[in-house]
Amino acid sequence: MRMSSKEIVSFREFEDLLIKATNTSNEGITISSMDQPDRPLVFVNEGFERLTGYSKEEVIGKNCRFLQGNNTDKSPVEELRRAIKNGEQTTVELLNYKKDGTPFWNRLSITPLKDKNGITTHYVGVQSDITELRETQKSLKEANKELALYQEKMNFELEEARRVQNFILPGSYPKNTQVQFASIYEPMDQIGGDFYDIIEIEKGIYGILIADVTGHGIQAALLTFMTSFAFKNTAIQTTSTAELVSATNGKLYNKMPRGSFVTMFYAIYDSNDRTLTYTQAGHPEGYLIRTSSKEVIALTSQSPLVGAFSSDSVIYTESKIQLKIGDKILLYTDAILEVWNSQDIMMNKEEFTSFLLKNSHLSIQELLESIKSFGLSYSGKTTFNDDFTMVGFQVLD
Ligand SMILES: Cc1cc2nc3c(=O)[nH]c(=O)nc-3n(C[C@H](O)[C@H](O)[C@H](O)COP(=O)(O)O)c2cc1C
């Protein structure tokens, strides 16, 4: 048999329970009468007494605005006035003062109590001390502001570093009517670990380098400087690609941070006899795209990477190939092969080389642009996951 609430507790007991429950609350709970002049408080709980330091006796009969003071903002007070005038509920945060003058942040929520005719007879107010919360919010805001400033500064520095890094890239291609150079360079961050170079070693003999330094960001960028300087210092002294890569390795070994290394592909094209000598050092193979016979030939020499091993322990080898008019040479870093399609399948070399074959009729610059679009459409993205660099040339008449 179920008992009604009347049978469980009497109205008097229920009233006592309600007051007890109200008094255990940490929040202030207040009731103001709306039909008495100046809307005085008719009830305050013990939470309100603890929060403000005022006793019941001191505040009953007064309007609760006595908690406001010199630094209380006008706008939340206006909002309270507006809500009361319209018989609406509202919540504001405003600065109030305890009896001893200590300021505190009050999150005040007021809700109208209406009679059966919809007339507001009373308002219930709930006061919470949110001083600590406000302080935390304030210091969080300040920390965020500092972080934003720091970020702005970092971005500026990275932009500057990028500007400086562009100096190690060739400003223009060597001029020769028998060879047309082309390149694309897009670092993933503002500064990256890829770079390339094209230099004239002797009349009609060109050194073409593509390199990928481990990592990204500032450290990688600094290593690209080191590698570029090490390369440039020796490049014009030799027409042996193995000798150049070996000398670069000798200069970088011991100076690179532990675990860092460079992969590179260095080719020397002699436009006088159309020969290409090359060294592949830990880097993806290059490609010769032979338009005349519709062939794509991998250029490999499988030498170790650069900067990680002492010169005594590594041997760099070179290969040589005869080029023909119309041949195109493509060197690249691994970003183009590290793309995944919507089924999470990585592009394989066959797909890549058959694309090269299909587009072998394009000019070298057009070919590079189309490879980039091919990579992006393969992954369905607008950027690559890694620095994206390609350099190449075409043998002209
Ligand atoms: C139930 C209730 C509780 C209130 N509690 C507070 C309070 O804790 N602190 C405060 O500054 N104002 C409080 N107010 C608001 C003021 O009593 C008053 O409504 C406000 O200052 C706007 O009116 P005024 O322009 O006449 O001062 C409360 C109002 C009501 C109805």
The ligand as an ORCA input file, in Angstrom:
! r2SCAN-3c Opt
* xyz 0 1
  C      15.559     38.104     -5.005
  C      16.581     39.180     -5.332
  C      17.879     39.058     -4.889
  C      18.832     40.005     -5.180
  N      20.096     39.847     -4.755
  C      21.026     40.776     -5.050
  C      22.382     40.599     -4.654
  O      22.759     39.611     -4.065
  N      23.275     41.566     -4.975
  C      22.912     42.690     -5.675
  O      23.761     43.533     -5.935
  N      21.628     42.876     -6.078
  C      20.694     41.963     -5.773
  N      19.410     42.135     -6.195
  C      19.062     43.283     -7.036
  C      18.664     44.525     -6.306
  O      17.796     44.198     -5.253
  C      17.968     45.453     -7.277
  O      16.893     44.806     -7.856
  C      18.911     45.981     -8.328
  O      19.879     46.762     -7.722
  C      18.175     46.860     -9.356
  O      17.281     47.745     -8.788
  P      17.646     49.243     -8.322
  O      17.949     50.011     -9.551
  O      16.347     49.668     -7.654
  O      18.777     49.167     -7.372
  C      18.456     41.175     -5.918
  C      17.155     41.281     -6.361
  C      16.226     40.309     -6.088
  C      14.800     40.453     -6.585
*
